[in-house]
Amino acid sequence: MLRQLYIKNFTLIDTLDIQLHPGFSVITGETGAGKSIILGAIGLLLGQRADSKALKQGADKCVVEAHFDLSRYDMKAFFDDNDIEFDAADTIIRRELTAAGKSRAFINDTPVALQTLKELGEQLVDIHSQHKNLLLRQQDFQLSVVDIIAGDDAQTKTYKQAFEEYHKACLQLEKMEDDIEQNRQNADFLKFQYDELTNARLTDGEQEELEQKSETMTHAEDIKGALYEAGNALSGEDTGAVQALRTAMNALKGIGQVFPAAAELASRMDSTYIELKDIAQEVNGNLDNIDFDPSELDAVNARLDRIYDLQKKYRSDTIAGLIALQEELRQKLSAIENSDDALEELRAKCQQLKTDCQQLAGTLTRLRTKAARQIEKEMQERLIPLGMPNVRFAIKVEQTALGRNGQDEVQFLFSANTSTPLQPVSQVASGGEVARVMLSLKAMISGAVKLPTIIFDEIDTGVSGRVAEQMARMMQEMGMADRQVISITHLPQIAALGSNHYKVTKTESADGTISTMTELNQDERITEIAQMLSGSDITEAAIRNAKELLRT
């Protein structure tokens, strides 16, 4: 329940801080006084988009804050899921908007995303304005009404999960059929590519080895010359470094006993001698292994040319890429060969999932059909007192193809007269009749959905007199079931039946136009209702009539 509303610097509102009450309350005021502004401020709390133009002229920041009592509603799970502190007796929602266009939202002083605020707002307040009467034209809305009364949330959730699985399987089947058809058309080409790569007998690392071998053989003479020169410098009989090092080492060893430093140097030279001797042997060995064979070089280059051609053809920089492509082609060819079995298996899966969905949808159909009969009966009972003694209201539930909401198409049918056949409500009901139908639906739905606050914005359009009084009594009834109902109205018959009465006024001041809202006492209510009855000139008859209405 909305206990307190605070608005600061919102369009024409300077500061508004007002207490609200449970039950049925009414808000009145002349056209243009600012009732829609208050609804706009509440809309910000419900997660609607903010516009910096909504700030009062000259203000830096706008604040809209509401306090809710949720002690009668089981909503703790929402707060736990969003890691927000829960205070059932005083839940605070705040929205701030700066002149720079920045918007911030808070729940119990915890900053939250706008979507989180919207999710909570949808569970706290329902604002029914005139444009929402257009919902009657939408079959989704009509179906949702039936589902609410049917109480089929669990069955609907189970069905939607099953349908999603069925839908995914159908998409997989469609893709598999397309892929198989395309692959079959390309089977010969795929086979040619696979055979070409297979016959090439590629091995990973082969290219690098061949490229190195080609490079070596191409420069064989240069390599042999360099190796010969190096070998001669290392192991030549007279000038070789190995022999020279050996001579130096022996000379130092010869004086080792009389000059200890020479022995240490000789020892160090010994390891160097062994390493240098090994290097010389390896250089000479490589020299012996370098042979130039033109035919072998041609074979190596031919193999490399084959590899390069395949890489260019298949747009791969490496042999590993060609080998991966070969495996991919093998899998595609294997899939083509085994496609019939896989296709039949997936078709069988889709059929089973479809059967499961049909069974679940059948359960929904039975629940919806039963709820439809209940709605028809209750709507008849609610609409007759609202000035439609010959009203007929029916719900047609027709089966359609499986969809995300089942296999049912729901249509509300309406006739206000015995001589008029039942037709879709959006096509035959007048504005006043649509308003009464929507109010009756809301009253019925509110009994099934635990929504703390419902605000009706001029739901009384197109009605007056006794009908207006009956609509007010219906809103009174809604407000008695642990619920807060607020009606913005221009009709004295509705205003008089509110347990609490608020008036919105607009005044001119030195700072510009200002809208305010105040709660009226009994005398002020009499004056306000009398003015609604007679206009600006309040007559004695209007005063008496207002008092009579308030005693009703």
C-alpha positions as a Python dict, from the first residue, in 0.01 Angstrom:
ca = {
    (1, 'M'): (0, 0, 0),
    (2, 'L'): (123, 349, -86),
    (3, 'R'): (145, 532, 248),
    (4, 'Q'): (327, 853, 159),
    (5, 'L'): (415, 1039, -160),
    (6, 'Y'): (682, 1308, -173),
    (7, 'I'): (743, 1514, -489),
    (8, 'K'): (997, 1795, -522),
    (9, 'N'): (1049, 2018, -829),
    (10, 'F'): (847, 1810, -1074),
    (11, 'T'): (696, 2021, -1357),
    (12, 'L'): (441, 2249, -1181),
    (13, 'I'): (485, 2091, -837),
    (14, 'D'): (715, 2279, -601),
    (15, 'T'): (686, 2049, -298),
    (16, 'L'): (422, 1788, -228),
    (17, 'D'): (432, 1563, 79),
    (18, 'I'): (106, 1381, 139),
    (19, 'Q'): (-17, 1083, 339),
    (20, 'L'): (-233, 821, 163),
    (21, 'H'): (-468, 566, 317),
    (22, 'P'): (-586, 210, 258),
    (23, 'G'): (-925, 139, 106),
    (24, 'F'): (-1092, 350, -161),
    (25, 'S'): (-972, 709, -211),
    (26, 'V'): (-1062, 968, -475),
    (27, 'I'): (-873, 1255, -634),
    (28, 'T'): (-1063, 1543, -792),
    (29, 'G'): (-974, 1875, -946),
    (30, 'E'): (-1043, 2085, -1250),
    (31, 'T'): (-908, 1983, -1588),
    (32, 'G'): (-547, 2099, -1614),
    (33, 'A'): (-503, 2135, -1239),
    (34, 'G'): (-219, 1882, -1235),
    (35, 'K'): (-368, 1537, -1171),
    (36, 'S'): (-177, 1397, -1470),
    (37, 'I'): (141, 1551, -1329),
    (38, 'I'): (103, 1348, -1011),
    (39, 'L'): (47, 1036, -1218),
    (40, 'G'): (359, 1122, -1417),
    (41, 'A'): (561, 1147, -1097),
    (42, 'I'): (433, 808, -982),
    (43, 'G'): (518, 674, -1327),
    (44, 'L'): (882, 771, -1267),
    (45, 'L'): (876, 554, -955),
    (46, 'L'): (747, 266, -1166),
    (47, 'G'): (1046, 284, -1398),
    (48, 'Q'): (917, 501, -1678),
    (49, 'R'): (1173, 695, -1880),
    (50, 'A'): (1271, 1034, -1739),
    (51, 'D'): (1301, 1362, -1928),
    (52, 'S'): (1494, 1659, -1791),
    (53, 'K'): (1209, 1878, -1920),
    (54, 'A'): (1003, 1738, -1632),
    (55, 'L'): (1207, 1944, -1385),
    (56, 'K'): (1042, 2252, -1245),
    (57, 'Q'): (1181, 2556, -1421),
    (58, 'G'): (1496, 2682, -1250),
    (59, 'A'): (1545, 2367, -1036),
    (60, 'D'): (1867, 2166, -1036),
    (61, 'K'): (1718, 1836, -922),
    (62, 'C'): (1381, 1665, -906),
    (63, 'V'): (1301, 1401, -643),
    (64, 'V'): (1004, 1165, -629),
    (65, 'E'): (982, 933, -329),
    (66, 'A'): (717, 692, -209),
    (67, 'H'): (680, 487, 109),
    (68, 'F'): (499, 153, 85),
    (69, 'D'): (363, -79, 351),
    (70, 'L'): (414, -433, 220),
    (71, 'S'): (353, -619, 546),
    (72, 'R'): (46, -793, 402),
    (73, 'Y'): (225, -903, 85),
    (74, 'D'): (482, -1178, 44),
    (75, 'M'): (751, -988, -148),
    (76, 'K'): (1069, -1063, 46),
    (77, 'A'): (1199, -1292, -229),
    (78, 'F'): (1233, -1000, -471),
    (79, 'F'): (1453, -809, -228),
    (80, 'D'): (1664, -1116, -148),
    (81, 'D'): (1715, -1191, -517),
    (82, 'N'): (1833, -835, -580),
    (83, 'D'): (2042, -808, -260),
    (84, 'I'): (1832, -522, -122),
    (85, 'E'): (1745, -475, 245),
    (86, 'F'): (1377, -556, 306),
    (87, 'D'): (1159, -352, 539),
    (88, 'A'): (801, -468, 497),
    (89, 'A'): (654, -185, 704),
    (90, 'D'): (839, 91, 522),
    (91, 'T'): (971, 17, 174),
    (92, 'I'): (1107, 335, 15),
    (93, 'I'): (1136, 391, -358),
    (94, 'R'): (1309, 706, -483),
    (95, 'R'): (1387, 850, -823),
    (96, 'E'): (1612, 1150, -879),
    (97, 'L'): (1649, 1351, -1199),
    (98, 'T'): (1899, 1630, -1260),
    (99, 'A'): (1885, 1921, -1501),
    (100, 'A'): (2175, 1760, -1688),
    (101, 'G'): (1948, 1467, -1769),
    (102, 'K'): (2102, 1216, -1526),
    (103, 'S'): (1859, 980, -1357),
    (104, 'R'): (1915, 765, -1049),
    (105, 'A'): (1689, 510, -882),
    (106, 'F'): (1693, 377, -526),
    (107, 'I'): (1510, 105, -335),
    (108, 'N'): (1552, 135, 42),
    (109, 'D'): (1849, 368, -24),
    (110, 'T'): (2021, 104, -239),
    (111, 'P'): (2107, 227, -591),
    (112, 'V'): (1938, 3, -848),
    (113, 'A'): (1909, -26, -1224),
    (114, 'L'): (1598, 120, -1383),
    (115, 'Q'): (1486, -227, -1491),
    (116, 'T'): (1498, -346, -1130),
    (117, 'L'): (1287, -48, -1024),
    (118, 'K'): (1040, -128, -1301),
    (119, 'E'): (1014, -494, -1197),
    (120, 'L'): (930, -391, -841),
    (121, 'G'): (695, -114, -953),
    (122, 'E'): (491, -360, -1159),
    (123, 'Q'): (428, -556, -839),
    (124, 'L'): (330, -249, -635),
    (125, 'V'): (113, -18, -844),
    (126, 'D'): (-115, -59, -1142),
    (127, 'I'): (-214, 268, -1312),
    (128, 'H'): (-516, 221, -1536),
    (129, 'S'): (-554, 519, -1766),
    (130, 'Q'): (-800, 567, -2051),
    (131, 'H'): (-554, 451, -2316),
    (132, 'K'): (-529, 114, -2140),
    (133, 'N'): (-886, 48, -2253),
    (134, 'L'): (-724, -20, -2590),
    (135, 'L'): (-584, -339, -2436),
    (136, 'L'): (-923, -493, -2503),
    (137, 'R'): (-827, -498, -2870),
    (138, 'Q'): (-527, -720, -2799),
    (139, 'Q'): (-571, -1095, -2786),
    (140, 'D'): (-258, -1130, -2571),
    (141, 'F'): (-428, -919, -2302),
    (142, 'Q'): (-746, -1123, -2326),
    (143, 'L'): (-548, -1445, -2294),
    (144, 'S'): (-356, -1308, -1994),
    (145, 'V'): (-686, -1228, -1818),
    (146, 'V'): (-801, -1587, -1867),
    (147, 'D'): (-466, -1721, -1745),
    (148, 'I'): (-479, -1506, -1432),
    (149, 'I'): (-825, -1634, -1341),
    (150, 'A'): (-723, -1989, -1432),
    (151, 'G'): (-424, -1965, -1196),
    (152, 'D'): (-220, -2166, -1443),
    (153, 'D'): (121, -2007, -1382),
    (154, 'A'): (294, -2338, -1308),
    (155, 'Q'): (137, -2514, -1608),
    (156, 'T'): (217, -2219, -1836),
    (157, 'K'): (580, -2215, -1722),
    (158, 'T'): (613, -2590, -1781),
    (159, 'Y'): (456, -2558, -2124),
    (160, 'K'): (679, -2266, -2228),
    (161, 'Q'): (990, -2461, -2129),
    (162, 'A'): (871, -2761, -2332),
    (163, 'F'): (779, -2542, -2628),
    (164, 'E'): (1117, -2372, -2622),
    (165, 'E'): (1287, -2712, -2640),
    (166, 'Y'): (1053, -2816, -2922),
    (167, 'H'): (1116, -2489, -3108),
    (168, 'K'): (1495, -2532, -3082),
    (169, 'A'): (1469, -2890, -3210),
    (170, 'C'): (1260, -2771, -3506),
    (171, 'L'): (1522, -2512, -3591),
    (172, 'Q'): (1793, -2779, -3568),
    (173, 'L'): (1591, -3005, -3796),
    (174, 'E'): (1539, -2728, -4048),
    (175, 'K'): (1910, -2646, -4048),
    (176, 'M'): (2006, -3013, -4078),
    (177, 'E'): (1773, -3059, -4375),
    (178, 'D'): (1917, -2751, -4546),
    (179, 'D'): (2276, -2858, -4472),
    (180, 'I'): (2216, -3212, -4597),
    (181, 'E'): (2055, -3089, -4915),
    (182, 'Q'): (2336, -2844, -4978),
    (183, 'N'): (2602, -3103, -4894),
    (184, 'R'): (2445, -3358, -5126),
    (185, 'Q'): (2452, -3108, -5407),
    (186, 'N'): (2820, -3049, -5334),
    (187, 'A'): (2908, -3411, -5254),
    (188, 'D'): (3113, -3471, -5570),
    (189, 'F'): (3308, -3151, -5520),
    (190, 'L'): (3368, -3231, -5151),
    (191, 'K'): (3488, -3579, -5248),
    (192, 'F'): (3729, -3433, -5504),
    (193, 'Q'): (3874, -3194, -5246),
    (194, 'Y'): (3908, -3467, -4986),
    (195, 'D'): (4079, -3705, -5231),
    (196, 'E'): (4315, -3434, -5345),
    (197, 'L'): (4427, -3358, -4990),
    (198, 'T'): (4441, -3725, -4893),
    (199, 'N'): (4654, -3819, -5196),
    (200, 'A'): (4894, -3538, -5109),
    (201, 'R'): (4987, -3736, -4793),
    (202, 'L'): (5065, -3425, -4594),
    (203, 'T'): (5243, -3444, -4260),
    (204, 'D'): (5270, -3169, -4002),
    (205, 'G'): (5618, -3010, -3999),
    (206, 'E'): (5703, -3141, -4344),
    (207, 'Q'): (5702, -2798, -4509),
    (208, 'E'): (5960, -2648, -4274),
    (209, 'E'): (6189, -2950, -4316),
    (210, 'L'): (6167, -2936, -4696),
    (211, 'E'): (6223, -2561, -4708),
    (212, 'Q'): (6539, -2600, -4499),
    (213, 'K'): (6663, -2886, -4718),
    (214, 'S'): (6600, -2686, -5036),
    (215, 'E'): (6788, -2390, -4894),
    (216, 'T'): (7086, -2608, -4798),
    (217, 'M'): (7108, -2784, -5133),
    (218, 'T'): (7072, -2460, -5327),
    (219, 'H'): (7376, -2314, -5147),
    (220, 'A'): (7575, -2639, -5126),
    (221, 'E'): (7895, -2503, -5285),
    (222, 'D'): (7905, -2199, -5055),
    (223, 'I'): (7843, -2420, -4754),
    (224, 'K'): (8116, -2671, -4852),
    (225, 'G'): (8367, -2387, -4904),
    (226, 'A'): (8293, -2232, -4569),
    (227, 'L'): (8310, -2568, -4390),
    (228, 'Y'): (8641, -2656, -4562),
    (229, 'E'): (8794, -2322, -4464),
    (230, 'A'): (8673, -2358, -4106),
    (231, 'G'): (8793, -2717, -4082),
    (232, 'N'): (9137, -2629, -4214),
    (233, 'A'): (9164, -2340, -3965),
    (234, 'L'): (9075, -2571, -3681),
    (235, 'S'): (9260, -2893, -3764),
    (236, 'G'): (9525, -2809, -4024),
    (237, 'E'): (9850, -2997, -3951),
    (238, 'D'): (10075, -2695, -3925),
    (239, 'T'): (9845, -2399, -3862),
    (240, 'G'): (9535, -2563, -3712),
    (241, 'A'): (9397, -2409, -3396),
    (242, 'V'): (9351, -2751, -3235),
    (243, 'Q'): (9716, -2843, -3278),
    (244, 'A'): (9831, -2495, -3170),
    (245, 'L'): (9620, -2520, -2855),
    (246, 'R'): (9759, -2865, -2783),
    (247, 'T'): (10116, -2736, -2819),
    (248, 'A'): (10045, -2446, -2583),
    (249, 'M'): (9881, -2676, -2329),
    (250, 'N'): (10177, -2919, -2329),
    (251, 'A'): (10421, -2632, -2283),
    (252, 'L'): (10238, -2511, -1975),
    (253, 'K'): (10214, -2861, -1833),
    (254, 'G'): (10593, -2890, -1866),
    (255, 'I'): (10652, -2609, -1619),
    (256, 'G'): (10365, -2691, -1391),
    (257, 'Q'): (10583, -2832, -1113),
    (258, 'V'): (10800, -2525, -1095),
    (259, 'F'): (10530, -2268, -1179),
    (260, 'P'): (10191, -2370, -1028),
    (261, 'A'): (10002, -2098, -1214),
    (262, 'A'): (10098, -2266, -1542),
    (263, 'A'): (9941, -2595, -1424),
    (264, 'E'): (9609, -2420, -1356),
    (265, 'L'): (9613, -2255, -1698),
    (266, 'A'): (9693, -2588, -1862),
    (267, 'S'): (9396, -2745, -1684),
    (268, 'R'): (9162, -2476, -1813),
    (269, 'M'): (9301, -2515, -2163),
    (270, 'D'): (9240, -2889, -2148),
    (271, 'S'): (8860, -2851, -2145),
    (272, 'T'): (8882, -2592, -2420),
    (273, 'Y'): (9099, -2827, -2624),
    (274, 'I'): (8845, -3110, -2591),
    (275, 'E'): (8557, -2877, -2698),
    (276, 'L'): (8754, -2732, -2989),
    (277, 'K'): (8854, -3079, -3106),
    (278, 'D'): (8487, -3187, -3103),
    (279, 'I'): (8389, -2878, -3302),
    (280, 'A'): (8659, -2950, -3558),
    (281, 'Q'): (8540, -3308, -3598),
    (282, 'E'): (8177, -3193, -3637),
    (283, 'V'): (8276, -2932, -3898),
    (284, 'N'): (8465, -3196, -4096),
    (285, 'G'): (8176, -3439, -4058),
    (286, 'N'): (7930, -3184, -4197),
    (287, 'L'): (8169, -3121, -4484),
    (288, 'D'): (8158, -3489, -4573),
    (289, 'N'): (7773, -3487, -4559),
    (290, 'I'): (7719, -3195, -4795),
    (291, 'D'): (7654, -3334, -5141),
    (292, 'F'): (7481, -3157, -5428),
    (293, 'D'): (7233, -3381, -5610),
    (294, 'P'): (7038, -3182, -5875),
    (295, 'S'): (6770, -3450, -5908),
    (296, 'E'): (6705, -3455, -5533),
    (297, 'L'): (6682, -3074, -5527),
    (298, 'D'): (6428, -3090, -5809),
    (299, 'A'): (6224, -3345, -5614),
    (300, 'V'): (6230, -3131, -5299),
    (301, 'N'): (6124, -2817, -5488),
    (302, 'A'): (5852, -3008, -5671),
    (303, 'R'): (5711, -3128, -5340),
    (304, 'L'): (5721, -2773, -5202),
    (305, 'D'): (5547, -2641, -5514),
    (306, 'R'): (5271, -2898, -5458),
    (307, 'I'): (5230, -2786, -5097),
    (308, 'Y'): (5228, -2417, -5196),
    (309, 'D'): (4965, -2482, -5465),
    (310, 'L'): (4738, -2658, -5213),
    (311, 'Q'): (4782, -2379, -4959),
    (312, 'K'): (4692, -2115, -5216),
    (313, 'K'): (4398, -2316, -5347),
    (314, 'Y'): (4251, -2382, -5003),
    (315, 'R'): (4360, -2049, -4851),
    (316, 'S'): (4572, -2196, -4575),
    (317, 'D'): (4911, -2072, -4456),
    (318, 'T'): (5016, -2400, -4300),
    (319, 'I'): (5007, -2773, -4360),
    (320, 'A'): (4827, -2804, -4025),
    (321, 'G'): (4544, -2597, -4175),
    (322, 'L'): (4525, -2825, -4477),
    (323, 'I'): (4517, -3133, -4255),
    (324, 'A'): (4235, -2975, -4048),
    (325, 'L'): (4043, -2903, -4368),
    (326, 'Q'): (4093, -3262, -4479),
    (327, 'E'): (3940, -3383, -4152),
    (328, 'E'): (3650, -3138, -4187),
    (329, 'L'): (3580, -3269, -4539),
    (330, 'R'): (3594, -3626, -4409),
    (331, 'Q'): (3334, -3543, -4143),
    (332, 'K'): (3107, -3377, -4400),
    (333, 'L'): (3127, -3675, -4631),
    (334, 'S'): (3062, -3907, -4338),
    (335, 'A'): (2763, -3692, -4235),
    (336, 'I'): (2626, -3716, -4590),
    (337, 'E'): (2662, -4093, -4583),
    (338, 'N'): (2491, -4115, -4243),
    (339, 'S'): (2252, -3823, -4292),
    (340, 'D'): (1937, -4029, -4331),
    (341, 'D'): (1981, -4194, -3993),
    (342, 'A'): (2060, -3865, -3817),
    (343, 'L'): (1769, -3693, -3991),
    (344, 'E'): (1522, -3959, -3890),
    (345, 'E'): (1649, -3951, -3532),
    (346, 'L'): (1600, -3573, -3510),
    (347, 'R'): (1258, -3595, -3677),
    (348, 'A'): (1153, -3852, -3419),
    (349, 'K'): (1279, -3624, -3140),
    (350, 'C'): (1082, -3328, -3280),
    (351, 'Q'): (767, -3536, -3307),
    (352, 'Q'): (800, -3655, -2947),
    (353, 'L'): (858, -3298, -2824),
    (354, 'K'): (556, -3185, -3024),
    (355, 'T'): (345, -3457, -2867),
    (356, 'D'): (464, -3350, -2521),
    (357, 'C'): (374, -2986, -2601),
    (358, 'Q'): (31, -3087, -2728),
    (359, 'Q'): (-39, -3274, -2407),
    (360, 'L'): (72, -2977, -2194),
    (361, 'A'): (-121, -2738, -2418),
    (362, 'G'): (-428, -2956, -2377),
    (363, 'T'): (-402, -2912, -2000),
    (364, 'L'): (-385, -2535, -2049),
    (365, 'T'): (-687, -2546, -2279),
    (366, 'R'): (-896, -2726, -2018),
    (367, 'L'): (-793, -2482, -1744),
    (368, 'R'): (-858, -2182, -1969),
    (369, 'T'): (-1195, -2312, -2085),
    (370, 'K'): (-1304, -2363, -1725),
    (371, 'A'): (-1179, -2015, -1632),
    (372, 'A'): (-1355, -1866, -1934),
    (373, 'R'): (-1690, -1997, -1810),
    (374, 'Q'): (-1616, -1853, -1465),
    (375, 'I'): (-1525, -1514, -1615),
    (376, 'E'): (-1841, -1509, -1826),
    (377, 'K'): (-2057, -1568, -1520),
    (378, 'E'): (-1878, -1312, -1302),
    (379, 'M'): (-1865, -1046, -1574),
    (380, 'Q'): (-2239, -1086, -1630),
    (381, 'E'): (-2296, -1032, -1258),
    (382, 'R'): (-2070, -728, -1249),
    (383, 'L'): (-2191, -558, -1568),
    (384, 'I'): (-2567, -582, -1510),
    (385, 'P'): (-2560, -342, -1210),
    (386, 'L'): (-2350, -103, -1420),
    (387, 'G'): (-2648, -3, -1635),
    (388, 'M'): (-2643, -294, -1879),
    (389, 'P'): (-2939, -517, -1785),
    (390, 'N'): (-2932, -709, -2113),
    (391, 'V'): (-2558, -748, -2137),
    (392, 'R'): (-2404, -1067, -2266),
    (393, 'F'): (-2036, -1144, -2225),
    (394, 'A'): (-1877, -1456, -2368),
    (395, 'I'): (-1526, -1586, -2424),
    (396, 'K'): (-1447, -1789, -2732),
    (397, 'V'): (-1154, -2026, -2691),
    (398, 'E'): (-1040, -2164, -3024),
    (399, 'Q'): (-753, -2399, -3090),
    (400, 'T'): (-471, -2283, -3316),
    (401, 'A'): (-125, -2407, -3406),
    (402, 'L'): (117, -2456, -3119),
    (403, 'G'): (273, -2128, -3012),
    (404, 'R'): (463, -1984, -2720),
    (405, 'N'): (140, -1946, -2518),
    (406, 'G'): (-12, -2281, -2604),
    (407, 'Q'): (-260, -2367, -2874),
    (408, 'D'): (-544, -2135, -2773),
    (409, 'E'): (-675, -1815, -2924),
    (410, 'V'): (-900, -1622, -2686),
    (411, 'Q'): (-1154, -1362, -2793),
    (412, 'F'): (-1388, -1160, -2570),
    (413, 'L'): (-1737, -1127, -2717),
    (414, 'F'): (-1986, -863, -2606),
    (415, 'S'): (-2340, -744, -2664),
    (416, 'A'): (-2520, -478, -2464),
    (417, 'N'): (-2861, -557, -2615),
    (418, 'T'): (-3063, -870, -2676),
    (419, 'S'): (-3111, -773, -3040),
    (420, 'T'): (-2738, -741, -3110),
    (421, 'P'): (-2538, -1058, -3175),
    (422, 'L'): (-2224, -1125, -2979),
    (423, 'Q'): (-1923, -963, -3145),
    (424, 'P'): (-1564, -885, -3042),
    (425, 'V'): (-1585, -636, -2756),
    (426, 'S'): (-1344, -391, -2919),
    (427, 'Q'): (-1569, -365, -3224),
    (428, 'V'): (-1912, -308, -3070),
    (429, 'A'): (-1868, -160, -2721),
    (430, 'S'): (-1898, 218, -2680),
    (431, 'G'): (-1641, 418, -2481),
    (432, 'G'): (-1856, 405, -2168),
    (433, 'E'): (-1922, 34, -2211),
    (434, 'V'): (-1551, -39, -2261),
    (435, 'A'): (-1475, 154, -1940),
    (436, 'R'): (-1726, -57, -1749),
    (437, 'V'): (-1594, -378, -1899),
    (438, 'M'): (-1238, -286, -1806),
    (439, 'L'): (-1336, -188, -1451),
    (440, 'S'): (-1518, -520, -1411),
    (441, 'L'): (-1217, -710, -1543),
    (442, 'K'): (-984, -519, -1311),
    (443, 'A'): (-1209, -590, -1014),
    (444, 'M'): (-1213, -957, -1101),
    (445, 'I'): (-838, -976, -1166),
    (446, 'S'): (-755, -791, -847),
    (447, 'G'): (-910, -1076, -654),
    (448, 'A'): (-664, -1317, -813),
    (449, 'V'): (-353, -1096, -818),
    (450, 'K'): (-224, -954, -492),
    (451, 'L'): (-145, -603, -613),
    (452, 'P'): (-113, -347, -331),
    (453, 'T'): (-225, -30, -514),
    (454, 'I'): (-454, 29, -813),
    (455, 'I'): (-500, 377, -957),
    (456, 'F'): (-789, 445, -1197),
    (457, 'D'): (-740, 754, -1411),
    (458, 'E'): (-1088, 866, -1520),
    (459, 'I'): (-1221, 512, -1558),
    (460, 'D'): (-1565, 676, -1542),
    (461, 'T'): (-1547, 818, -1895),
    (462, 'G'): (-1884, 801, -2068),
    (463, 'V'): (-2091, 719, -1759),
    (464, 'S'): (-2288, 917, -1505),
    (465, 'G'): (-2561, 895, -1242),
    (466, 'R'): (-2652, 554, -1108),
    (467, 'V'): (-2394, 375, -1322),
    (468, 'A'): (-2116, 595, -1182),
    (469, 'E'): (-2233, 512, -830),
    (470, 'Q'): (-2222, 141, -903),
    (471, 'M'): (-1871, 175, -1047),
    (472, 'A'): (-1767, 353, -729),
    (473, 'R'): (-1912, 75, -517),
    (474, 'M'): (-1716, -176, -722),
    (475, 'M'): (-1397, 20, -649),
    (476, 'Q'): (-1499, 34, -283),
    (477, 'E'): (-1527, -344, -286),
    (478, 'M'): (-1182, -376, -439),
    (479, 'G'): (-1040, -149, -168),
    (480, 'M'): (-1175, -366, 111),
    (481, 'A'): (-956, -667, 31),
    (482, 'D'): (-620, -553, 173),
    (483, 'R'): (-585, -325, -123),
    (484, 'Q'): (-558, 43, -193),
    (485, 'V'): (-773, 181, -474),
    (486, 'I'): (-741, 541, -590),
    (487, 'S'): (-974, 691, -849),
    (488, 'I'): (-910, 1017, -1033),
    (489, 'T'): (-1260, 1130, -1122),
    (490, 'H'): (-1478, 1416, -1242),
    (491, 'L'): (-1801, 1255, -1121),
    (492, 'P'): (-1952, 1357, -785),
    (493, 'Q'): (-2120, 1016, -748),
    (494, 'I'): (-1776, 850, -741),
    (495, 'A'): (-1606, 1124, -539),
    (496, 'A'): (-1868, 1095, -265),
    (497, 'L'): (-1803, 726, -203),
    (498, 'G'): (-1432, 758, -139),
    (499, 'S'): (-1320, 697, 219),
    (500, 'N'): (-1061, 970, 163),
    (501, 'H'): (-1081, 1264, -73),
    (502, 'Y'): (-788, 1461, -221),
    (503, 'K'): (-809, 1771, -435),
    (504, 'V'): (-556, 1894, -690),
    (505, 'T'): (-547, 2269, -748),
    (506, 'K'): (-342, 2503, -961),
    (507, 'T'): (-253, 2853, -845),
    (508, 'E'): (-58, 3144, -987),
    (509, 'S'): (220, 3295, -778),
    (510, 'A'): (517, 3525, -820),
    (511, 'D'): (726, 3217, -897),
    (512, 'G'): (482, 3097, -1165),
    (513, 'T'): (210, 2832, -1180),
    (514, 'I'): (208, 2579, -895),
    (515, 'S'): (5, 2258, -856),
    (516, 'T'): (-74, 2121, -512),
    (517, 'M'): (-274, 1832, -369),
    (518, 'T'): (-444, 1837, -29),
    (519, 'E'): (-662, 1599, 166),
    (520, 'L'): (-1009, 1740, 226),
    (521, 'N'): (-1197, 1735, 555),
    (522, 'Q'): (-1572, 1674, 566),
    (523, 'D'): (-1675, 2036, 511),
    (524, 'E'): (-1427, 2076, 230),
    (525, 'R'): (-1559, 1760, 70),
    (526, 'I'): (-1911, 1895, 77),
    (527, 'T'): (-1795, 2212, -94),
    (528, 'E'): (-1593, 2024, -354),
    (529, 'I'): (-1872, 1782, -443),
    (530, 'A'): (-2126, 2065, -455),
    (531, 'Q'): (-1900, 2248, -697),
    (532, 'M'): (-1873, 1934, -908),
    (533, 'L'): (-2253, 1922, -914),
    (534, 'S'): (-2331, 2288, -990),
    (535, 'G'): (-2010, 2448, -1120),
    (536, 'S'): (-1841, 2758, -985),
    (537, 'D'): (-2170, 2898, -846),
    (538, 'I'): (-2241, 2667, -554),
    (539, 'T'): (-2613, 2663, -480),
    (540, 'E'): (-2792, 2556, -165),
    (541, 'A'): (-2945, 2273, -362),
    (542, 'A'): (-2599, 2158, -462),
    (543, 'I'): (-2486, 2168, -97),
    (544, 'R'): (-2785, 1957, 7),
    (545, 'N'): (-2724, 1717, -278),
    (546, 'A'): (-2357, 1686, -186),
    (547, 'K'): (-2443, 1609, 176),
    (548, 'E'): (-2692, 1349, 58),
    (549, 'L'): (-2432, 1186, -166),
    (550, 'L'): (-2181, 1172, 120),
    (551, 'R'): (-2437, 997, 338),
    (552, 'T'): (-2503, 736, 71),
}
